[in-house]
Amino acid sequence: MRKVGYISVFFITILMISGCSSTKELFIGNWSALQASQKEGANEELSHYNYWEVRDKEISFSNYYLTKENGIETKKFNNENRKKYEYTWDSKAEIVINKKVYKVEISKNKLTISNNNMEILFEKVD
């Protein structure tokens, strides 16, 4: 009977650990903003960027605009305003970027980053 209890605790622990890492793994990739909103009078720097390239410990922020050439729509990136910041996980659902805490809600292809002043909804594009 004790063996069953220990085995159950072991499997629950494994599930909890793998759940935490999957959120972090899902976060890594390229994200394109679908929608952004900000409180009136707020000036959140992150809301100024519509394309995020998330790596293990840093995020590259940039902007793109869509152009149409010969009937084909393509993204053109503005590399002049590109920024990079390191980030850390404050908890399973919060990250710290440039000394500010942001709430993270993530699924396979959707990401929402928010704080008291703004919210950005992303779609995974890689």
C-alpha positions as CSV (number, residue, x, y, z in Angstrom):
1,M,0.0,0.0,0.0
2,R,2.9,2.4,0.8
3,K,4.4,1.7,-2.6
4,V,1.3,2.9,-4.4
5,G,1.4,6.1,-2.3
6,Y,5.1,6.8,-3.2
7,I,4.5,6.0,-6.8
8,S,1.5,8.4,-6.9
9,V,3.6,11.2,-5.4
10,F,6.4,10.5,-7.8
11,F,4.1,10.7,-10.9
12,I,2.4,13.9,-9.6
13,T,5.8,15.5,-9.1
14,I,6.8,14.6,-12.6
15,L,3.6,16.0,-14.0
16,M,4.1,19.3,-12.1
17,I,7.7,19.7,-13.3
18,S,6.9,18.9,-16.9
19,G,3.9,21.4,-16.7
20,C,6.2,24.2,-15.7
21,S,8.7,23.6,-18.4
22,S,6.1,23.3,-21.1
23,T,4.9,26.9,-20.4
24,K,8.5,28.1,-20.8
25,E,9.1,25.9,-23.9
26,L,5.8,27.2,-25.5
27,F,7.0,30.8,-24.9
28,I,10.1,30.3,-27.1
29,G,9.5,31.2,-30.7
30,N,8.4,34.1,-32.9
31,W,5.3,35.9,-32.0
32,S,3.3,38.4,-34.1
33,A,0.9,40.8,-32.4
34,L,-2.7,40.6,-33.3
35,Q,-4.0,43.2,-31.0
36,A,-2.7,45.6,-28.3
37,S,-4.5,47.8,-25.8
38,Q,-3.1,50.3,-23.3
39,K,-4.6,52.5,-20.6
40,E,-5.0,56.1,-21.5
41,G,-1.9,58.0,-20.5
42,A,0.2,54.9,-20.2
43,N,3.4,54.5,-22.2
44,E,4.4,50.8,-22.0
45,E,7.4,50.3,-24.2
46,L,6.6,46.7,-25.0
47,S,3.3,47.7,-26.6
48,H,5.2,49.6,-29.3
49,Y,6.5,46.4,-30.9
50,N,4.4,44.0,-33.0
51,Y,7.0,41.2,-33.5
52,W,8.8,39.3,-30.7
53,E,11.6,36.8,-31.2
54,V,11.8,34.9,-27.9
55,R,14.9,32.8,-27.1
56,D,16.0,31.0,-24.0
57,K,16.9,34.2,-22.0
58,E,16.3,37.2,-24.3
59,I,13.6,38.7,-26.5
60,S,14.3,40.7,-29.6
61,F,11.5,43.3,-30.2
62,S,10.9,44.7,-33.6
63,N,8.2,46.1,-35.9
64,Y,7.0,45.1,-39.3
65,Y,4.5,46.3,-41.8
66,L,2.8,44.4,-44.6
67,T,3.5,45.2,-48.3
68,K,2.1,43.7,-51.4
69,E,4.4,43.1,-54.4
70,N,3.2,41.3,-57.5
71,G,0.2,40.1,-55.6
72,I,2.3,38.6,-52.8
73,E,2.0,39.9,-49.3
74,T,5.2,40.1,-47.3
75,K,6.5,41.5,-44.0
76,K,9.0,44.3,-44.1
77,F,10.9,44.8,-40.9
78,N,12.0,48.1,-39.5
79,N,15.4,47.3,-38.0
80,E,16.2,50.8,-36.8
81,N,13.9,50.5,-33.7
82,R,14.9,47.0,-32.8
83,K,15.6,46.3,-29.1
84,K,16.8,43.3,-27.1
85,Y,16.0,42.6,-23.4
86,E,16.8,39.7,-21.2
87,Y,13.9,38.1,-19.3
88,T,13.5,35.9,-16.3
89,W,10.5,33.9,-15.1
90,D,9.2,35.3,-11.8
91,S,6.7,32.4,-11.5
92,K,5.0,30.0,-13.9
93,A,2.7,32.7,-15.1
94,E,4.8,35.9,-14.8
95,I,8.0,37.1,-16.5
96,V,10.3,40.1,-15.7
97,I,11.4,42.2,-18.7
98,N,13.4,45.3,-18.2
99,K,12.6,45.3,-14.4
100,K,8.8,45.1,-15.0
101,V,6.6,42.1,-14.2
102,Y,4.2,40.9,-16.9
103,K,1.5,38.2,-16.7
104,V,1.8,35.5,-19.3
105,E,-1.1,33.4,-20.6
106,I,-0.1,30.9,-23.2
107,S,-1.4,28.1,-25.3
108,K,0.1,26.4,-28.3
109,N,-0.4,29.2,-30.8
110,K,-1.7,32.2,-28.7
111,L,0.1,34.3,-26.2
112,T,-1.2,37.2,-24.0
113,I,1.2,39.5,-22.2
114,S,-0.3,42.0,-19.8
115,N,0.1,44.2,-16.7
116,N,-2.0,46.9,-15.1
117,N,-1.4,49.3,-18.0
118,M,-1.6,47.2,-21.2
119,E,-2.4,43.9,-22.9
120,I,-1.0,42.4,-26.1
121,L,-2.4,39.3,-27.8
122,F,0.0,37.4,-30.1
123,E,-0.1,34.6,-32.6
124,K,2.9,32.2,-33.0
125,V,4.4,32.5,-36.5
126,D,7.3,30.1,-36.6
